[in-house]
Amino acid sequence: MFEFHGDSKRYFDIQVENTRDYVIPFIQKHVDLTKGKRILEIGCGEAGVLKAFTNIGCTGVGVELEERRLVNARKWMEAELNTGKVTLISKDIYLVNAKEEFKDCFDVIILKDVIEHIHDHSKLISWMKTFLNPGGVIFFGFPPWHMPFGGHQQVMQSKFLSRLPYFHLLPFGLYEWILKLMKEDVAQFAEIKETRITIERFEKITTQTGYKILKGEHFLFNPIYKYKFRIKPRTQFGLIKRLRYFRNYLTTCVYYLITPIENK
């Protein structure tokens, strides 16, 4: 486990900085965020990503399944909560009553390091159209399943497993046996293996559910590696980006911005 995974405040600050430096500029190329846009983040955790957006004048709603993570979010976003800039909801996104709890639609929806944890990707992506404003966009940032640490083993308790690339690609029975042997949370990591998503699968679902891809960026070195390994972020080589399927193994992160086709 990397140092900041055990320090929630440090991780919150990293999310704020990473969003400010990489996510917001990526979105800004298609959406003017300087006019008080309304943001929804699904799987907001401690709300560091939302904090970066409120810092530039946006308002936000964060939905998070784990109430324990919102305890810190409410502490570190107290000023925003008190002024109505942020609303935090502790609930499974599929159980949210959008009309009553969201009250209004959004200009930008954010799913950062979240889609790979959610079951039935097609259902969620299709449903999100219903609470987008005209011209609204959805941002996705996720690690392709086949990349070296696509099983999120970097957060495992075992130092050996946390640094072992590609072992999440083993057959499920063997993978599960190793997790049990090393006393890891089998359910947590088995879920990621079940809900895995590749670049090709994501692009296919996007098309099938009626969206247009506005922009896609593939990273050889994920921007977050700046904090994990002190490695400067680097976009993927053009040749590798064009090699379907193979690119998943060497691409540590992708960013996508999509919009419903009717919003063209």
Sequence and secondary structure as in RCSB ss.txt:
>XXXX:A:sequence
MFEFHGDSKRYFDIQVENTRDYVIPFIQKHVDLTKGKRILEIGCGEAGVLKAFTNIGCTGVGVELEERRLVNARK
WMEAELNTGKVTLISKDIYLVNAKEEFKDCFDVIILKDVIEHIHDHSKLISWMKTFLNPGGVIFFGFPPWHMPFG
GHQQVMQSKFLSRLPYFHLLPFGLYEWILKLMKEDVAQFAEIKETRITIERFEKITTQTGYKILKGEHFLFNPIY
KYKFRIKPRTQFGLIKRLRYFRNYLTTCVYYLITPIENK
>XXXX:A:secstr
  GGGG HHHHHHHHHHHIIIIIHHHHHTTS TTS  EEEEES TT HHHHHHHTTT EEEEEES HHHHHHHHH
HTHHHHHTTSEEEEES GGG  IIIII S EEEEEEES GGG S HHHHHHHGGGGEEEEEEEEEEE  TTSTTT
T GGGSS HHHHT TTGGGS HHHHHHHHHHTT  HHHHHHHHHS   HHHHHHHHHHTTEEEEEEEEEEE TTH
HHHT    EE  HHHHHSTTTHHHH  EEEEEEEEGGG 
